[in-house]
Amino acid sequence: MSDSRSAEPQPSYVKLAMRNMVQKRLTSLKHFVLTIVGLLAVLVGLAYLTR
């Protein structure tokens, strides 16, 4: 009764991850772009090696 927060359930991992992603927008965008560039580099490299 002294703390109303203890009655609330803990936020889920997905909810915490989404909140963190919104707060750190630039870092998330940078990692997304790096992932896309890396994936494209791997695909182009495989296409070049297997032609």
Secondary structure as UniProt FT lines:
FT   HELIX           4..7
FT   HELIX           13..23
FT   HELIX           25..49
//
